[in-house]
């Protein structure tokens, strides 16, 4: 089933790359704008394939235990602030003003690279499913001797029967929509693998007019 899913995900970009490359070779298009469009499609599809392969390698290493978390103490609030700064051009372009609730200092003991990776996956997921209300809420807080990070986006809720499946590899509620924004179906699987390796909780819940994804890491002593 896994091999079948990988093959399915690679088939479309390979077909598109082959078709557009052949079109350029035989000279189907002559206008410079059309040629640039063909090149953009090829580059975009190659990028999607690269993303899929990278996430597959990540997932494989994490699940087989080849990857070790490099944990140390750091300020999760600062990490989130830096990440949001990177996303500012995207927020501006889409006229999104994220609501951020966090303490000034939230010291945690975790792998900062993988923690950022989880936040990136959650943020990208939220942006891909954001509705016209454009409500994006990111929270950091202490909860039961842990630090919890959550990302909420306004939009369609997840069907109840799918809530326990969204962290499975290649599970997609709407394949056509996922394809449209370049999703691989592996981002949330990587989150699951990181959290299971770290022995910390993660999850998703439907809220009023939206969905919230969350994860926990250890507080620094």
VOFILO-929059 format. One record per atom (N, C-alpha, C): atom name; x, y, z. Coordinates in Angstrom, 2 decimals. Example, Ala and Ser with C-alpha at 12.3 -4.5 7.8 and 13.67 -1.06 7.14 Angstrom:
<recs>
 atom       u       v       w
    N   13.19   -5.69    7.80
   CA   12.30   -4.50    7.80
    C   13.20   -3.30    7.80
    N   12.85   -2.25    7.08
   CA   13.67   -1.06    7.14
    C   12.90    0.03    7.87
</recs>
This chain:
<recs>
 atom       u       v       w
    N    0.83   -1.20    0.00
   CA    0.00    0.00    0.00
    C    0.87    1.26    0.00
    N    1.96    1.20    0.79
   CA    2.86    2.35    0.86
    C    3.53    2.59   -0.49
    N    4.05    1.53   -1.12
   CA    4.69    1.64   -2.43
    C    3.69    2.15   -3.46
    N    2.46    1.66   -3.38
   CA    1.42    2.10   -4.30
    C    1.16    3.60   -4.13
    N    1.13    4.07   -2.90
   CA    0.90    5.49   -2.64
    C    2.04    6.35   -3.17
    N    3.29    5.90   -2.95
   CA    4.44    6.64   -3.45
    C    4.39    6.72   -4.97
    N    4.10    5.59   -5.59
   CA    4.03    5.54   -7.06
    C    2.96    6.49   -7.58
    N    1.83    6.51   -6.90
   CA    0.73    7.40   -7.30
    C    1.15    8.86   -7.20
    N    1.85    9.21   -6.11
   CA    2.25   10.59   -5.90
    C    3.29   11.04   -6.93
    N    4.16   10.11   -7.37
   CA    5.20   10.47   -8.33
    C    4.72   10.45   -9.77
    N    3.67    9.69  -10.03
   CA    3.23    9.51  -11.41
    C    2.81   10.82  -12.07
    N    2.01   11.63  -11.37
   CA    1.53   12.87  -11.97
    C    2.65   13.85  -12.30
    N    3.56   14.17  -11.35
   CA    4.63   15.10  -11.72
    C    5.54   14.57  -12.81
    N    5.83   13.27  -12.80
   CA    6.68   12.70  -13.85
    C    6.00   12.85  -15.20
    N    4.70   12.56  -15.26
   CA    3.96   12.68  -16.52
    C    3.95   14.12  -17.02
    N    3.73   15.07  -16.11
   CA    3.71   16.48  -16.50
    C    5.09   16.95  -16.97
    N    6.13   16.58  -16.23
   CA    7.49   16.97  -16.62
    C    7.83   16.42  -18.00
    N    7.52   15.14  -18.21
   CA    7.79   14.51  -19.51
    C    7.04   15.21  -20.63
    N    5.76   15.47  -20.40
   CA    4.94   16.09  -21.45
    C    5.40   17.49  -21.81
    N    5.67   18.31  -20.79
   CA    6.09   19.69  -21.05
    C    7.50   19.75  -21.63
    N    8.39   18.85  -21.18
   CA    9.75   18.81  -21.74
    C    9.72   18.42  -23.21
    N    8.89   17.43  -23.56
   CA    8.75   17.02  -24.96
    C    8.18   18.16  -25.80
    N    7.23   18.91  -25.20
   CA    6.66   20.05  -25.91
    C    7.71   21.09  -26.25
    N    8.61   21.36  -25.30
   CA    9.69   22.31  -25.56
    C   10.65   21.78  -26.63
    N   10.95   20.48  -26.55
   CA   11.92   19.89  -27.48
    C   11.45   19.95  -28.92
    N   10.17   19.64  -29.16
   CA    9.67   19.59  -30.54
    C    9.17   20.95  -31.01
    N    9.22   21.95  -30.14
   CA    8.87   23.30  -30.54
    C    7.39   23.57  -30.67
    N    6.59   22.95  -29.81
   CA    5.14   23.19  -29.83
    C    4.84   24.66  -29.55
    N    5.63   25.23  -28.65
   CA    5.42   26.65  -28.32
    C    6.58   27.48  -28.88
    N    6.27   28.66  -29.35
   CA    7.30   29.53  -29.92
    C    7.39   30.86  -29.17
    N    6.28   31.30  -28.56
   CA    6.31   32.56  -27.82
    C    7.11   32.40  -26.54
    N    7.89   33.43  -26.22
   CA    8.74   33.37  -25.03
    C    7.93   33.18  -23.76
    N    6.79   33.84  -23.66
   CA    5.94   33.69  -22.47
    C    5.48   32.25  -22.30
    N    5.11   31.59  -23.41
   CA    4.68   30.19  -23.34
    C    5.83   29.28  -22.92
    N    7.01   29.56  -23.44
   CA    8.18   28.74  -23.07
    C    8.47   28.88  -21.58
    N    8.37   30.11  -21.07
   CA    8.60   30.34  -19.64
    C    7.56   29.61  -18.80
    N    6.31   29.58  -19.27
   CA    5.25   28.86  -18.56
    C    5.58   27.36  -18.51
    N    6.01   26.80  -19.65
   CA    6.39   25.39  -19.69
    C    7.52   25.11  -18.70
    N    8.51   26.00  -18.67
   CA    9.64   25.81  -17.75
    C    9.19   25.92  -16.30
    N    8.27   26.84  -16.02
   CA    7.74   26.99  -14.65
    C    7.03   25.73  -14.19
    N    6.25   25.11  -15.09
   CA    5.54   23.88  -14.74
    C    6.55   22.78  -14.42
    N    7.57   22.65  -15.25
   CA    8.59   21.61  -15.04
    C    9.30   21.83  -13.70
    N    9.68   23.06  -13.42
   CA   10.36   23.37  -12.15
    C    9.45   23.14  -10.95
    N    8.19   23.51  -11.07
   CA    7.23   23.34   -9.98
    C    7.01   21.86   -9.67
    N    6.85   21.06  -10.72
   CA    6.61   19.62  -10.52
    C    7.87   18.93   -9.98
    N    9.04   19.37  -10.45
   CA   10.29   18.81   -9.92
    C   10.43   19.15   -8.44
    N   10.01   20.37   -8.07
   CA   10.05   20.77   -6.67
    C    9.15   19.91   -5.80
    N    7.98   19.56   -6.32
   CA    7.06   18.70   -5.58
    C    7.65   17.31   -5.38
    N    8.32   16.80   -6.43
   CA    8.96   15.49   -6.31
    C   10.08   15.52   -5.28
    N   10.87   16.61   -5.30
   CA   11.96   16.75   -4.35
    C   11.43   16.80   -2.92
    N   10.33   17.53   -2.72
   CA    9.72   17.62   -1.39
    C    9.25   16.25   -0.91
    N    8.64   15.50   -1.82
   CA    8.15   14.16   -1.47
    C    9.30   13.24   -1.07
    N   10.37   13.23   -1.86
   CA   11.51   12.37   -1.58
    C   12.18   12.76   -0.25
    N   12.32   14.07   -0.01
   CA   12.92   14.55    1.24
    C   12.11   14.10    2.44
    N   10.77   14.23    2.35
   CA    9.92   13.83    3.47
    C    9.92   12.31    3.64
    N   10.02   11.57    2.55
   CA   10.11   10.11    2.63
    C   11.38    9.69    3.37
    N   12.49   10.34    3.05
   CA   13.76   10.02    3.72
    C   13.68   10.37    5.20
    N   13.11   11.53    5.51
   CA   12.93   11.93    6.90
    C   12.11   10.89    7.66
    N   10.98   10.54    7.07
   CA   10.06    9.61    7.71
    C   10.71    8.25    7.91
    N   11.44    7.78    6.90
   CA   12.10    6.48    6.98
    C   13.14    6.45    8.10
    N   13.96    7.51    8.18
   CA   14.98    7.58    9.22
    C   14.37    7.64   10.61
    N   13.31    8.43   10.74
   CA   12.66    8.58   12.04
    C   12.01    7.29   12.50
    N   11.27    6.64   11.59
   CA   10.51    5.45   11.98
    C   11.41    4.24   12.22
    N   12.55    4.18   11.54
   CA   13.46    3.04   11.72
    C   14.47    3.27   12.84
    N   14.40    4.45   13.46
   CA   15.26    4.72   14.58
    C   16.68    5.10   14.20
    N   16.91    5.39   12.91
   CA   18.25    5.78   12.47
    C   18.57    7.22   12.88
    N   17.52    7.97   13.16
   CA   17.70    9.38   13.49
    C   17.59    9.58   14.99
    N   18.52   10.32   15.56
   CA   18.48   10.63   16.97
    C   18.18   12.11   17.16
    N   17.27   12.40   18.06
   CA   16.96   13.79   18.37
    C   18.14   14.43   19.10
    N   18.47   15.66   18.71
   CA   19.54   16.40   19.37
    C   18.89   17.45   20.28
    N   18.60   17.03   21.49
   CA   17.84   17.87   22.40
    C   18.74   18.77   23.24
    N   18.27   19.99   23.40
   CA   18.93   20.93   24.30
    C   17.92   21.97   24.75
    N   18.30   22.80   25.70
   CA   17.39   23.81   26.23
    C   17.40   25.05   25.32
    N   16.22   25.56   25.02
   CA   16.11   26.78   24.22
    C   14.77   27.46   24.50
    N   14.66   28.69   24.04
   CA   13.46   29.49   24.26
    C   12.49   29.26   23.10
    N   11.42   28.54   23.34
   CA   10.45   28.23   22.29
    C    9.75   29.49   21.78
    N    9.56   30.47   22.65
   CA    8.94   31.73   22.24
    C    9.80   32.44   21.20
    N   11.11   32.43   21.40
   CA   12.02   33.06   20.45
    C   12.03   32.31   19.12
    N   12.02   30.98   19.20
   CA   11.99   30.18   17.96
    C   10.75   30.50   17.15
    N    9.60   30.59   17.81
   CA    8.36   30.91   17.11
    C    8.43   32.30   16.50
    N    9.00   33.25   17.22
   CA    9.11   34.62   16.72
    C    9.95   34.66   15.44
    N   11.05   33.94   15.42
   CA   11.91   33.90   14.23
    C   11.18   33.24   13.06
    N   10.44   32.18   13.35
   CA    9.71   31.48   12.30
    C    8.64   32.37   11.69
    N    7.92   33.09   12.53
   CA    6.87   33.98   12.02
    C    7.45   35.11   11.18
    N    8.67   35.54   11.51
   CA    9.33   36.57   10.71
    C    9.61   36.05    9.30
    N    9.99   34.76    9.20
   CA   10.24   34.15    7.89
    C    8.95   34.10    7.07
    N    7.83   33.92    7.74
   CA    6.55   33.78    7.05
    C    5.89   35.12    6.75
    N    6.48   36.23    7.23
   CA    5.84   37.53    7.08
    C    5.50   37.89    5.63
    N    6.39   37.61    4.65
   CA    6.02   37.90    3.25
    C    4.78   37.14    2.80
    N    4.63   35.90    3.26
   CA    3.45   35.10    2.90
    C    2.20   35.70    3.54
    N    2.31   36.06    4.82
   CA    1.18   36.68    5.52
    C    0.75   37.97    4.82
    N    1.74   38.78    4.46
   CA    1.44   40.06    3.81
    C    0.79   39.85    2.45
    N    1.32   38.91    1.69
   CA    0.79   38.65    0.35
    C   -0.65   38.17    0.39
    N   -0.98   37.39    1.43
   CA   -2.33   36.84    1.53
    C   -3.23   37.63    2.48
    N   -2.72   38.77    2.95
   CA   -3.45   39.65    3.87
    C   -3.94   38.86    5.09
    N   -3.00   38.21    5.73
   CA   -3.28   37.44    6.95
    C   -2.55   38.10    8.12
    N   -3.28   38.33    9.20
   CA   -2.66   38.86   10.42
    C   -2.79   37.78   11.50
    N   -1.75   36.99   11.71
   CA   -1.85   35.91   12.69
    C   -1.98   36.45   14.11
    N   -2.80   35.79   14.90
   CA   -2.93   36.12   16.32
    C   -1.98   35.20   17.09
    N   -1.07   35.79   17.82
   CA   -0.06   35.00   18.52
    C   -0.21   35.21   20.03
    N   -0.36   34.10   20.74
   CA   -0.45   34.15   22.20
    C    0.67   33.31   22.77
    N    1.61   33.96   23.45
   CA    2.75   33.23   24.00
    C    3.38   34.01   25.15
    N    4.01   33.31   26.08
   CA    4.76   34.02   27.13
    C    6.04   34.58   26.53
    N    6.64   35.53   27.19
   CA    7.87   36.12   26.66
    C    8.99   35.09   26.62
    N    9.02   34.26   27.64
   CA   10.05   33.21   27.71
    C    9.39   31.88   28.05
    N    9.60   30.90   27.19
   CA    9.11   29.55   27.45
    C   10.26   28.60   27.16
    N   10.99   28.26   28.21
   CA   12.18   27.43   28.05
    C   11.79   25.96   27.98
    N   12.26   25.29   26.93
   CA   11.93   23.88   26.72
    C   13.21   23.09   26.49
    N   13.07   21.77   26.63
   CA   14.19   20.86   26.36
    C   13.74   19.94   25.22
    N   14.21   20.23   24.03
   CA   13.77   19.50   22.84
    C   14.80   19.69   21.73
    N   14.53   19.07   20.59
   CA   15.37   19.26   19.41
    C   14.85   20.50   18.68
    N   15.59   21.60   18.66
   CA   15.07   22.84   18.06
    C   14.78   22.72   16.56
    N   15.60   21.94   15.84
   CA   15.39   21.78   14.40
    C   14.09   21.04   14.13
    N   13.87   19.95   14.85
   CA   12.65   19.16   14.65
    C   11.42   19.88   15.20
    N   11.59   20.65   16.26
   CA   10.47   21.43   16.80
    C   10.02   22.46   15.77
    N   10.98   23.12   15.14
   CA   10.64   24.08   14.09
    C    9.98   23.37   12.91
    N   10.46   22.16   12.60
   CA    9.87   21.39   11.49
    C    8.40   21.10   11.75
    N    8.06   20.76   12.98
   CA    6.66   20.51   13.32
    C    5.85   21.79   13.16
    N    6.36   22.89   13.68
   CA    5.66   24.17   13.56
    C    5.46   24.55   12.09
    N    6.47   24.32   11.27
   CA    6.38   24.62    9.84
    C    5.29   23.77    9.19
    N    5.27   22.48    9.51
   CA    4.24   21.59    8.95
    C    2.84   22.02    9.38
    N    2.69   22.39   10.64
   CA    1.38   22.84   11.13
    C    0.98   24.17   10.48
    N    1.93   25.09   10.35
   CA    1.63   26.39    9.74
    C    1.25   26.23    8.28
    N    2.03   25.42    7.55
   CA    1.72   25.20    6.14
    C    0.35   24.55    5.98
    N    0.07   23.60    6.84
   CA   -1.23   22.92    6.79
    C   -2.36   23.92    7.04
    N   -2.16   24.79    8.03
   CA   -3.18   25.80    8.36
    C   -3.39   26.77    7.20
    N   -2.30   27.22    6.59
   CA   -2.41   28.16    5.48
    C   -3.10   27.53    4.28
    N   -2.86   26.25    4.07
   CA   -3.47   25.56    2.93
    C   -4.96   25.34    3.10
    N   -5.44   25.37    4.35
   CA   -6.86   25.11    4.60
    C   -7.60   26.33    5.15
    N   -6.94   27.46    5.15
   CA   -7.54   28.69    5.68
    C   -8.71   29.14    4.79
    N   -9.82   29.55    5.42
   CA  -10.96   30.02    4.64
    C  -10.92   31.55    4.51
    N  -12.01   32.12    4.02
   CA  -12.05   33.55    3.76
    C  -11.97   34.39    5.04
    N  -12.29   33.80    6.17
   CA  -12.19   34.54    7.44
    C  -10.73   34.82    7.80
    N   -9.82   33.99    7.30
   CA   -8.37   34.17    7.47
    C   -7.96   34.30    8.93
    N   -8.58   33.47    9.77
   CA   -8.24   33.50   11.19
    C   -7.18   32.45   11.49
    N   -6.00   32.92   11.84
   CA   -4.87   32.04   12.15
    C   -4.39   32.37   13.56
    N   -4.47   31.39   14.47
   CA   -4.12   31.62   15.87
    C   -3.03   30.63   16.28
    N   -1.90   31.16   16.74
   CA   -0.80   30.32   17.20
    C   -0.59   30.57   18.68
    N   -0.59   29.50   19.46
   CA   -0.45   29.64   20.91
    C    0.70   28.79   21.45
    N    1.38   29.35   22.45
   CA    2.35   28.61   23.25
    C    1.95   28.77   24.71
    N    1.96   27.67   25.45
   CA    1.62   27.76   26.87
    C    2.14   26.54   27.62
    N    2.19   26.68   28.94
   CA    2.53   25.53   29.79
    C    1.27   24.75   30.08
    N    1.38   23.42   30.05
   CA    0.22   22.58   30.33
    C    0.69   21.26   30.95
    N    0.33   21.04   32.19
   CA    0.65   19.77   32.88
    C    2.12   19.41   32.79
    N    2.98   20.32   33.20
   CA    4.43   20.09   33.22
    C    5.04   19.93   31.82
    N    4.32   20.35   30.82
   CA    4.82   20.33   29.44
    C    4.62   21.72   28.82
    N    5.26   21.94   27.70
   CA    4.99   23.13   26.89
    C    4.16   22.67   25.70
    N    3.04   23.36   25.46
   CA    2.17   22.98   24.35
    C    2.12   24.10   23.32
    N    2.30   23.72   22.06
   CA    2.16   24.65   20.93
    C    0.95   24.23   20.12
    N    0.15   25.20   19.69
   CA   -1.03   24.87   18.90
    C   -1.19   25.87   17.76
    N   -1.74   25.39   16.65
   CA   -2.00   26.23   15.48
    C   -3.44   26.00   15.05
    N   -4.23   27.08   15.08
   CA   -5.63   27.01   14.68
    C   -5.83   27.77   13.39
    N   -6.62   27.20   12.49
   CA   -7.03   27.93   11.28
    C   -8.54   27.85   11.13
    N   -9.14   28.97   10.74
   CA  -10.57   28.94   10.42
    C  -10.74   28.22    9.09
    N  -11.83   27.47    8.98
   CA  -12.06   26.71    7.76
    C  -12.93   25.49    8.05
    N  -13.02   24.61    7.06
   CA  -13.82   23.41    7.21
    C  -13.24   22.51    8.29
    N  -14.11   21.95    9.11
   CA  -13.66   21.00   10.12
    C  -13.37   19.65    9.46
    N  -12.68   18.79   10.19
   CA  -12.31   17.47    9.69
    C  -13.42   16.48   10.04
    N  -13.86   15.66    9.09
   CA  -14.88   14.66    9.41
    C  -14.43   13.80   10.59
    N  -15.35   13.47   11.48
   CA  -15.02   12.73   12.70
    C  -14.28   11.43   12.40
    N  -14.68   10.75   11.31
   CA  -14.05    9.46   10.99
    C  -12.62    9.62   10.49
    N  -12.22   10.86   10.17
   CA  -10.87   11.10    9.65
    C   -9.92   11.65   10.71
    N  -10.44   12.05   11.86
   CA   -9.61   12.69   12.87
    C   -8.44   11.81   13.33
    N   -8.68   10.50   13.42
   CA   -7.61    9.61   13.88
    C   -6.76    9.07   12.73
    N   -6.97    9.60   11.53
   CA   -6.22    9.12   10.37
    C   -5.31   10.17    9.74
    N   -5.49   11.44   10.12
   CA   -4.78   12.51    9.41
    C   -3.26   12.46    9.60
    N   -2.79   11.74   10.64
   CA   -1.36   11.62   10.85
    C   -0.77   10.39   10.16
    N   -1.60    9.65    9.41
   CA   -1.10    8.49    8.69
    C   -0.45    8.92    7.38
    N    0.54    8.16    6.94
   CA    1.24    8.47    5.69
    C    0.28    8.46    4.52
    N    0.34    9.53    3.72
   CA   -0.41    9.67    2.48
    C   -1.92    9.79    2.67
    N   -2.38    9.93    3.92
   CA   -3.82   10.10    4.10
    C   -4.21   11.52    3.73
    N   -5.17   11.66    2.83
   CA   -5.64   12.97    2.40
    C   -7.16   12.96    2.37
    N   -7.75   13.94    3.03
   CA   -9.20   14.03    3.05
    C   -9.73   14.39    1.67
    N   -9.04   15.30    1.00
   CA   -9.44   15.75   -0.34
    C   -8.21   15.73   -1.23
    N   -8.02   14.65   -1.99
   CA   -6.82   14.49   -2.80
    C   -6.66   15.58   -3.85
    N   -7.76   15.96   -4.50
   CA   -7.66   16.95   -5.57
    C   -7.22   18.30   -5.01
    N   -7.74   18.66   -3.83
   CA   -7.38   19.94   -3.22
    C   -5.94   19.91   -2.73
    N   -5.53   18.76   -2.18
   CA   -4.16   18.63   -1.70
    C   -3.19   18.76   -2.85
    N   -3.55   18.16   -3.98
   CA   -2.70   18.25   -5.16
    C   -2.55   19.70   -5.61
    N   -3.60   20.48   -5.48
   CA   -3.60   21.86   -5.96
    C   -2.56   22.71   -5.23
    N   -2.34   22.46   -3.91
   CA   -1.35   23.27   -3.20
    C   -0.03   22.53   -2.98
    N    0.14   21.37   -3.63
   CA    1.43   20.70   -3.61
    C    1.69   19.85   -2.38
    N    0.64   19.46   -1.66
   CA    0.83   18.62   -0.48
    C    1.25   17.21   -0.84
    N    2.08   16.61    0.02
   CA    2.55   15.25   -0.23
    C    1.79   14.21    0.58
    N    1.08   14.64    1.60
   CA    0.42   13.67    2.47
    C    1.36   13.09    3.50
    N    2.57   13.68    3.64
   CA    3.56   13.14    4.56
    C    3.92   14.09    5.71
    N    3.59   15.37    5.57
   CA    3.98   16.35    6.59
    C    3.53   15.98    7.99
    N    2.27   15.59    8.13
   CA    1.75   15.23    9.45
    C    2.30   13.87    9.91
    N    2.67   13.01    8.97
   CA    3.30   11.74    9.34
    C    4.67   11.99    9.95
    N    5.38   12.97    9.43
   CA    6.67   13.35    9.99
    C    6.49   13.88   11.42
    N    5.44   14.68   11.63
   CA    5.12   15.16   12.98
    C    4.92   13.98   13.92
    N    4.10   13.03   13.48
   CA    3.84   11.84   14.31
    C    5.13   11.11   14.66
    N    6.00   10.91   13.67
   CA    7.24   10.17   13.88
    C    8.16   10.90   14.87
    N    8.26   12.21   14.73
   CA    9.10   12.99   15.65
    C    8.57   12.89   17.08
    N    7.27   13.07   17.25
   CA    6.68   13.07   18.58
    C    6.73   11.69   19.23
    N    6.56   10.64   18.43
   CA    6.65    9.29   18.99
    C    8.09    8.96   19.40
    N    9.06    9.45   18.61
   CA   10.46    9.26   18.98
    C   10.78   10.01   20.26
    N   10.19   11.20   20.42
   CA   10.43   12.02   21.60
    C    9.54   11.63   22.78
    N    8.60   10.69   22.52
   CA    7.66   10.24   23.55
    C    6.85   11.41   24.13
    N    6.35   12.25   23.23
   CA    5.52   13.38   23.64
    C    4.23   13.39   22.83
    N    3.20   14.00   23.39
   CA    1.86   13.96   22.79
    C    1.72   14.94   21.63
    N    0.74   14.64   20.77
   CA    0.39   15.49   19.63
    C   -1.05   15.17   19.27
    N   -1.68   16.03   18.48
   CA   -3.06   15.71   18.12
    C   -3.73   16.80   17.32
    N   -5.00   16.58   17.06
   CA   -5.81   17.52   16.29
    C   -7.22   17.51   16.87
    N   -7.89   18.65   16.81
   CA   -9.26   18.74   17.32
    C  -10.04   19.75   16.50
    N  -11.29   19.43   16.24
   CA  -12.18   20.39   15.60
    C  -12.62   21.43   16.63
    N  -12.57   22.68   16.23
   CA  -13.05   23.77   17.07
    C  -14.19   24.47   16.34
    N  -14.77   25.47   16.98
   CA  -15.85   26.22   16.33
    C  -15.28   26.94   15.11
    N  -15.79   26.61   13.94
   CA  -15.40   27.24   12.67
    C  -13.95   26.99   12.28
    N  -13.38   25.88   12.73
   CA  -12.01   25.62   12.33
    C  -11.40   24.38   12.95
    N  -10.08   24.26   12.78
   CA   -9.34   23.08   13.24
    C   -8.08   23.52   13.96
    N   -7.72   22.80   15.03
   CA   -6.52   23.11   15.80
    C   -5.62   21.88   15.87
    N   -4.36   22.04   15.46
   CA   -3.34   21.01   15.62
    C   -2.43   21.42   16.76
    N   -1.94   20.45   17.55
   CA   -1.11   20.77   18.70
    C   -0.05   19.70   18.92
    N    0.98   20.08   19.68
   CA    2.00   19.11   20.10
    C    2.65   19.62   21.39
    N    3.29   18.71   22.10
   CA    3.92   19.07   23.36
    C    5.41   18.70   23.35
    N    6.17   19.45   24.10
   CA    7.59   19.15   24.33
    C    7.87   19.33   25.82
    N    9.02   18.82   26.26
   CA    9.37   18.90   27.67
    C    9.80   20.32   28.04
    N    9.45   20.72   29.24
   CA    9.95   21.98   29.78
    C   11.40   21.79   30.21
    N   12.19   22.84   30.09
   CA   13.58   22.78   30.57
    C   13.59   22.86   32.08
    N   14.45   22.13   32.69
   CA   14.53   22.13   34.16
    C   15.23   23.39   34.66
</recs>
